[in-house]
Amino acid sequence: MTKLTAGAVLCAAVTTLSGCGIFGQDGYFRDRGDDYQLADSLPPLQMPEGVTSKHQEELYEVPQIAGDVDRGDFVVPRPQALSVNVGLDRVKIQKLGNRRWVLVNQPPDEVWPQLHYFLRSTGLQLAMSDAGAGTMETTWLTFGENPDTKDKYRLQVESGVQPDTTEIHVRHLAVPMETPADGSVNWPAQSSSPEREGWMIDEMSGALAAESTGAAASLVAQAIGGGKVKVQVVEPAGREPYIALGLAMSRAWATVSHALNTGAYRLHKEDSDIGIFYVTYDAERELADEEGGWFSGWGSGSGEDKLAQSADAYSLEQVLANIDMSSTAEPALFANLQGLGGAPNSNIPGYLVVLRGADDAIEVRIRSTRGTPLSRAKTSELLMAIRQNLI
């Protein structure tokens, strides 16, 4: 019998058997998925003689507190969102003052290989790439409209102020064509040409926005810039919490100013020379802003709430005169300031946000309008609201 003939006989046999009750609902190979519905109940399991069952108990018992305990008033601060970047565009151009940079809603180790691909695809060769410093520098290039100069770009890749974000700062340098190409490069504080810096920023942001969000991370770039943390909420034991900023003072002042005019905050007065903001904070206002619509300004006439209107009536000089000079709580925070005390009015609403320190080591602290510390819970709440809106 040939293989073809045997296969035909076997196929015929299977066809015949399928009609003989082997398959189907009453056959041997039937679907038993619903048989559990016909199962009978069994008596409880009986332990043999000499064996006792283990008593079930709670694994995590709540201990009893002996005596009366004064728990005080405590408000749990709102936690930082699991991702404060939800809803943001993946790539956008950020601007503070006259500074511009590209903000990518991805960690640096994912952005780093995308930048390498962008430079290769645009024909720009790299003279240097240092993941530890987060720096890329192109080779010298020339623009057709200006043959008397040669140009160079530097990309500085840093962690953003928000978790899992990346900042890309661009610097452009133009020098005379006869400048030796192998000499050291003295990068200026600002780009030689804002227009050519803007061209690079626009081209780069467009290319990164078109990239797939599933880009692989670079193992080499996992510690870009030495893993520097730009923003951190510090809660030392026995002392008031504060925000530590690893930013230049100009950037720190601008980003804190932005945060204090967002959400539940309203910024009323500020003085960068003395490092003080006068603000009010109302969590209900933030909820109204999130809900949106014309109900958010209901009952306030111009859209400003009564708390903000009351605070607008005070000048910063009046607020400073309200500070309690008899308080011994960190007097250095207001040291060497003019016009402190003398006309106290404890009914002034709002808070003082104070910046102290130098570049890359700046502290942001919260005080009452009397200059005194707040409760630890309230301080944490106010600081976290600032932290979430920094840019």
C-alpha positions in Angstrom: 0.0 0.0 0.0 1.4 3.4 -1.0 1.6 6.3 1.5 -1.1 8.2 -0.4 -3.5 5.2 -0.2 -2.8 4.7 3.5 -3.5 8.4 4.2 -6.8 8.2 2.3 -7.9 5.1 4.3 -7.0 6.8 7.6 -8.9 9.9 6.7 -11.9 7.8 5.8 -11.7 5.9 9.1 -11.6 9.2 11.1 -14.6 10.4 9.1 -16.5 7.3 9.9 -15.7 7.3 13.6 -16.8 10.9 14.0 -20.3 9.8 13.3 -20.2 6.9 15.7 -20.4 8.9 19.0 -16.7 9.3 19.7 -16.8 13.1 19.2 -19.7 15.5 20.1 -21.6 16.3 23.3 -22.2 12.6 24.1 -19.0 11.3 22.7 -15.8 10.4 24.5 -13.9 13.5 23.3 -16.5 16.0 24.4 -16.1 19.4 26.0 -15.9 19.0 29.8 -15.6 22.7 30.6 -18.9 22.9 32.4 -18.7 19.6 34.4 -17.9 21.5 37.6 -21.5 22.6 37.7 -22.6 19.0 38.3 -20.1 18.3 41.0 -21.4 17.1 44.5 -20.5 18.8 47.8 -18.0 16.9 49.9 -17.9 16.9 53.7 -15.3 19.1 55.4 -11.8 17.7 55.6 -11.2 15.7 58.8 -7.9 15.8 60.5 -6.5 12.3 61.5 -6.2 11.5 65.2 -3.2 13.2 66.9 -3.1 16.0 64.4 -4.5 19.5 65.2 -5.3 22.1 62.5 -3.4 25.4 62.7 -5.5 28.4 63.9 -5.7 31.1 61.3 -4.7 34.6 62.5 -3.9 38.0 61.1 -0.3 38.3 59.9 -0.2 42.1 60.5 -1.9 42.9 63.8 -2.5 46.5 64.8 -0.9 47.0 68.2 -2.9 48.3 71.1 -1.8 51.7 72.5 -1.9 51.8 76.2 -3.2 55.0 77.8 -4.3 58.3 76.2 -2.0 59.6 73.4 -2.2 63.1 72.2 -2.1 62.7 68.4 -2.4 66.4 67.7 -3.7 67.9 64.4 -2.1 66.3 61.4 -3.0 66.7 57.7 -1.5 64.1 55.4 0.3 66.1 52.6 -0.7 65.3 49.0 1.8 62.9 47.5 3.7 63.7 44.3 2.0 62.0 41.4 3.5 58.7 40.1 4.2 60.6 36.9 4.0 64.3 37.0 4.6 64.3 33.3 1.4 62.7 32.3 -0.4 64.8 29.6 2.7 66.7 28.6 3.9 66.7 25.0 6.8 64.2 24.6 9.0 66.9 23.1 8.7 70.7 23.4 10.8 73.8 23.4 11.0 75.3 26.9 11.8 79.0 27.5 12.7 81.0 30.5 13.8 84.6 29.9 16.2 84.6 27.0 17.1 81.0 27.4 15.7 78.2 25.3 16.2 74.4 25.5 14.5 71.2 24.4 12.5 69.3 27.0 11.9 65.6 26.3 9.5 63.6 28.4 11.9 60.6 28.6 14.9 59.8 30.8 18.4 60.8 29.5 19.6 57.3 28.8 16.8 56.9 26.2 17.3 60.3 24.6 21.1 59.9 24.2 21.0 57.3 21.4 18.2 59.3 19.7 20.5 62.4 19.6 23.2 60.3 18.0 20.8 59.1 15.3 19.6 62.7 14.7 23.1 64.0 14.2 24.1 61.1 11.8 20.9 61.5 9.8 21.5 65.2 9.3 25.1 64.7 8.2 26.6 66.3 11.4 29.7 64.4 12.6 30.7 64.3 16.2 34.1 65.5 17.3 33.4 64.4 20.9 30.8 62.5 22.8 31.1 62.2 26.6 28.1 60.4 28.2 29.5 61.0 31.7 29.5 64.7 31.2 26.4 64.6 29.0 28.2 66.5 26.3 28.3 66.2 22.5 30.3 68.5 20.2 30.1 68.5 16.4 33.1 68.9 14.1 33.6 72.3 12.4 31.1 73.0 9.6 30.4 75.9 7.3 27.2 77.6 6.3 26.9 78.6 2.6 25.7 82.1 3.2 28.8 82.9 5.3 32.0 81.3 4.0 34.2 83.5 6.1 33.4 81.7 9.3 33.2 78.1 10.5 30.7 76.9 13.1 30.5 74.3 15.8 27.7 73.1 18.1 27.7 71.7 21.6 24.7 69.7 23.0 24.5 69.5 26.8 22.2 66.7 27.9 20.9 66.9 31.5 18.2 65.4 33.7 15.2 67.6 33.9 13.8 69.1 37.0 10.9 66.7 36.8 11.4 62.9 37.1 12.2 61.0 33.9 12.6 64.1 31.8 15.6 65.3 29.8 16.9 68.8 29.0 19.0 69.4 25.9 20.8 72.8 25.9 22.4 74.0 22.6 25.4 76.3 22.3 26.6 77.6 18.9 30.1 79.0 18.2 31.3 80.8 15.1 34.9 81.7 14.6 37.0 83.1 11.6 37.8 80.5 9.0 41.6 80.8 9.6 41.2 79.8 13.3 43.2 76.5 13.8 40.8 73.6 13.8 42.8 71.6 16.4 43.0 74.3 19.0 41.1 74.4 22.2 37.5 75.6 22.0 36.4 78.5 24.3 32.7 78.2 24.5 30.9 81.5 25.0 28.3 82.0 27.8 25.8 82.6 25.0 25.6 81.4 21.4 27.4 83.4 18.8 24.3 83.4 16.7 20.8 83.0 18.3 19.4 82.3 14.9 21.7 79.3 14.3 21.1 78.1 17.8 17.4 78.3 17.1 17.8 76.4 13.9 19.5 73.5 15.7 16.8 73.5 18.5 14.0 73.5 15.9 15.5 70.7 13.8 16.4 68.6 16.8 13.0 69.0 18.6 11.2 68.1 15.3 13.4 65.0 14.8 13.0 63.8 18.4 9.2 64.3 18.3 9.0 62.1 15.2 11.0 59.3 16.9 9.3 56.3 18.4 8.8 56.4 22.1 10.0 52.8 22.4 13.6 53.7 21.8 16.2 51.5 23.5 18.1 53.0 26.4 21.9 53.5 26.2 23.9 51.6 28.8 26.7 54.0 28.3 24.5 57.0 29.1 22.8 55.6 32.2 24.7 58.2 34.4 24.6 61.2 32.1 26.1 64.2 33.7 27.3 62.2 36.7 23.7 61.4 37.7 23.2 64.9 39.2 19.9 65.5 40.9 18.6 69.0 40.2 15.6 69.0 42.5 15.2 67.3 45.8 12.7 67.7 48.7 14.9 67.4 51.9 13.3 66.5 55.2 16.0 66.5 57.9 15.2 65.1 61.2 14.2 67.7 63.8 14.3 70.5 61.2 11.9 72.0 58.7 11.8 70.5 55.2 13.1 72.5 52.2 13.7 72.1 48.5 17.3 71.8 47.4 17.9 73.1 43.8 21.1 72.2 41.9 20.5 75.1 39.5 22.0 78.5 38.7 20.3 81.2 40.7 18.9 82.9 37.6 17.3 79.6 36.5 16.1 78.7 40.1 14.5 82.1 40.5 12.7 81.9 37.2 11.4 78.3 37.7 10.2 78.9 41.3 8.5 82.1 40.1 6.7 80.0 37.5 5.6 77.4 40.0 4.3 80.0 42.4 1.9 81.3 39.8 0.5 77.9 38.9 -2.2 75.6 40.5 -3.1 76.5 44.0 -0.5 79.3 44.3 -0.9 83.0 43.4 2.2 85.2 43.3 1.6 88.7 44.6 5.0 90.3 45.2 8.6 89.3 44.6 12.1 90.8 45.0 15.0 88.9 43.5 17.5 91.2 45.3 16.5 89.9 48.7 15.3 86.4 47.4 11.7 86.6 48.7 8.3 85.8 47.2 5.0 86.8 48.8 2.3 84.3 47.8 -1.1 82.9 48.8 -2.1 79.2 48.6 -5.6 77.8 48.2 -6.0 74.1 47.4 -9.7 74.6 46.4 -8.6 77.0 43.7 -6.4 74.3 42.2 -9.3 71.9 42.1 -11.4 74.5 40.4 -8.7 75.1 37.8 -8.4 71.4 37.1 -12.2 71.1 36.6 -12.1 74.1 34.3 -15.1 75.8 32.8 -16.8 79.0 33.8 -17.6 77.6 37.2 -13.9 77.9 38.2 -14.3 81.7 38.5 -17.8 81.7 39.9 -18.6 84.3 42.5 -15.4 86.1 42.3 -16.3 88.8 39.8 -12.9 89.3 38.1 -12.0 85.6 38.5 -9.7 86.2 41.5 -10.7 84.7 44.8 -11.2 86.8 47.9 -8.0 85.5 49.4 -5.9 86.7 46.5 -7.7 90.1 46.4 -7.0 90.5 50.1 -3.3 89.8 49.6 -3.0 92.2 46.7 -3.7 95.0 49.1 -0.3 94.6 50.8 3.0 95.7 49.5 6.1 93.6 50.1 7.4 96.4 52.4 4.3 95.9 54.6 4.8 92.1 54.6 8.5 92.5 55.7 7.5 94.9 58.4 5.2 92.2 59.7 8.0 89.7 60.4 8.4 88.9 64.1 12.0 89.9 65.0 11.7 88.4 68.4 11.5 84.9 67.0 14.7 82.9 67.3 13.8 80.4 64.6 16.6 80.6 62.1 17.1 84.4 62.2 19.8 84.0 59.5 17.0 83.4 57.0 16.2 87.2 57.1 19.6 88.5 58.2 20.8 91.8 56.7 17.3 92.7 55.3 16.0 96.2 55.8 12.6 97.2 57.1 11.9 94.0 59.1 9.5 94.3 62.0 8.3 97.6 63.4 4.7 97.4 62.2 3.5 93.8 62.9 0.1 92.8 61.7 -0.4 89.1 62.2 -3.6 89.1 60.0 -1.7 89.4 56.7 -2.7 86.3 54.7 -0.4 84.0 52.8 3.2 82.8 53.0 6.8 83.9 52.3 8.9 81.7 50.0 12.6 82.4 50.6 15.5 81.4 48.3 19.0 81.2 49.9 22.4 79.9 48.7 24.5 80.1 45.6 24.6 78.5 42.1 24.0 74.7 42.3 23.3 74.8 46.0 20.0 76.8 46.5 17.5 76.1 49.3 13.8 77.0 49.0 12.0 77.5 52.3 8.4 78.4 53.4 7.5 80.7 56.2 4.4 82.4 57.5 4.0 86.2 56.9 5.4 86.6 60.5 8.6 84.8 59.4 8.0 81.8 61.6 8.2 78.1 60.6 5.0 76.2 59.7 4.0 72.8 60.9 6.0 70.0 59.2 2.9 68.7 57.4 2.0 72.1 56.0 5.5 72.8 55.0 5.7 69.5 53.1 2.4 70.2 51.4 3.4 73.6 50.2 6.9 72.5 49.0 5.4 69.5 47.1 3.1 71.9 45.3 6.1 73.9 44.2 8.1 70.8 43.3 5.4 69.5 40.9 5.3 72.8 38.9 9.0 73.5 38.4 10.2 73.8 34.9 
